[in-house]
Amino acid sequence: MVDLQSQYKHLKDKIDNSVINVIEDATFINGPSVRSFQNNLENYLNIKHVIPCANGTDALQIAMMGLNLKPGDEVITADFTFAATVEVIALLNLTPVLVDVDLKTFNIDCDKIRKAITPKTKAIVPVHLFGQSANMDEIIKIAQDYNLFIIEDNAQAIGAKYQLSSGKKVKTGTIGDIGTTSFFPSKNLGCYGDGGALFTNNDDLAHKIRGIVNHGMYKRYHHDVVGVNSRLDSIQAAILDVKLPHLDSYNKSRQNAAIKYSESLSTVKDIIIPKIGNDCTQICNNCDCHVFHQYTIRILNKKRDGLAKYLSDLNIPFGIYYPIPLHRQKAYLDSRYNEEDFSNTNLLCEQVISLPMHSELELDQINFICDKIKFFLK
Ligand SMILES: *Cc1c(COP(=O)(O)O)cnc(C)c1O
């Protein structure tokens, strides 16, 4: 699904040197590389504050702690996403409220957000799934109407842009009160272990969060709030600092691979290729609103599982993201949910398949994969 070795080979000398520097200087925790990467990511995202932390799941949890959400507060998020998003809501004794997604973009359905709002609702967590922004204009409107916080889960979309209704283009993760991301190795900007970060333009919130990631400490050995220990290692920061200048070109390579897949698969019977929302009506060469963390197609007429079996027999990698809707996961069952409210997620879980996608994908490989898929579905 991903080819991290080829990507490393292109930057080997720089990455090796940056890691050796940290080891020789023994600046393993909160070393200069962490500050440097933080500043460079702030510039890249055009945001006032980046707060690095240990992983993308922690980032979500810390965001909710930073916003002072209290047990019983309801937090709305998408039914079709990785479990981390809903997990931290439950872990903090907040009440997760899952809502269905849009069939075309795979992102949270804004009409269904409105229907799910109660007097206890405090926050919305849109997930920019597979590398494409959720409908942030509408989510901002809802948040304003009901006085809700927005936490953007940007783990899959770092570098993606979103054009606001004002015409201004901004990076995803910088639109809500807080954005969070993950530097898990296979993410669009991945380190060589675990890593994550929070983004905000709010000075007070940034200050609060910097304390929370460090045991709730604002002055050495004075613990003002309950915090956690969540740090980005200096070695990981050094690696990320080498890779960050290449993120746009990595994302461009992913977009080019997506264009090739779509050209080849768009007319195939029983396939729906991914739709690019947010004003773009087609995948265009200049499109920067989808960074294709995954290239995910829908396979109709119950042929998905057969195709998956066929691909695995040929040793062609693929992923099923995600096979089970969150509202049907044992840990998150809730008697308030009705199956008919989740018809899109239910359908997607039966239809989606994600094809190999990374910055080093070759045209031959794409053609080979597409030929096999076409052969199976013909
Ligand atoms: C990867 C991911 C996370 C969690 O990130 P980790 O660094 O693995 O903790 C959270 N949300 C989404 C949507 C993700 O894809």
The ligand as a MOL file (V3000), in Angstrom:
LIG
                    3D

  0  0  0     0  0            999 V3000
M  V30 BEGIN CTAB
M  V30 COUNTS 15 15 0 0 0
M  V30 BEGIN ATOM
M  V30 1 C -4.1590 7.9510 11.8650 0
M  V30 2 C -5.3540 8.6370 12.3360 0
M  V30 3 C -5.4990 9.0430 13.6810 0
M  V30 4 C -4.5560 8.6370 14.7780 0
M  V30 5 O -3.2480 8.9050 14.6180 0
M  V30 6 P -2.1500 8.1040 15.4510 0
M  V30 7 O -0.9140 8.9120 15.2630 0
M  V30 8 O -2.0510 6.7350 14.8680 0
M  V30 9 O -2.5690 8.0790 16.8790 0
M  V30 10 C -6.6090 9.7810 14.0290 0
M  V30 11 N -7.5650 10.0710 13.1320 0
M  V30 12 C -7.4790 9.6650 11.8490 0
M  V30 13 C -8.5740 10.0280 10.9020 0
M  V30 14 C -6.3880 8.9290 11.4140 0
M  V30 15 O -6.3240 8.5280 10.1400 0
M  V30 END ATOM
M  V30 BEGIN BOND
M  V30 1 1 1 2
M  V30 2 1 2 3
M  V30 3 2 2 14
M  V30 4 1 3 4
M  V30 5 2 3 10
M  V30 6 1 4 5
M  V30 7 1 5 6
M  V30 8 2 6 7
M  V30 9 1 6 8
M  V30 10 1 6 9
M  V30 11 1 10 11
M  V30 12 2 11 12
M  V30 13 1 12 13
M  V30 14 1 12 14
M  V30 15 1 14 15
M  V30 END BOND
M  V30 END CTAB
M  END
